[in-house]
């Protein structure tokens, strides 16, 4: 499929045919980056997209424990806080 680079205000752009967008399932925000001789358009990763996998891996390694030791000098959490 061919298209032309066109002027859009002070920038340039391309029109992406609807059929190509439907095939790629791209919607909303996307990420653009350059590779030698090409511009790549891909779905934008969500900031927490792979957190579940990372937490699972940490649990398997036993690396999911709290680093801070709970303070024994304060009773605020037990007496003042309502859950």
Residue pairs with C-beta under 8 A, 6 or more apart in sequence:
1 17
1 20
3 14
3 15
3 16
3 17
4 14
5 12
5 13
5 14
6 12
6 13
6 14
6 15
16 41
21 27
25 43
26 41
26 42
26 43
28 44
29 44
30 41
30 42
30 43
30 44
31 41
31 42
31 43
31 44
31 45
32 39
32 40
32 41
33 39
33 40
34 40
55 64
58 64
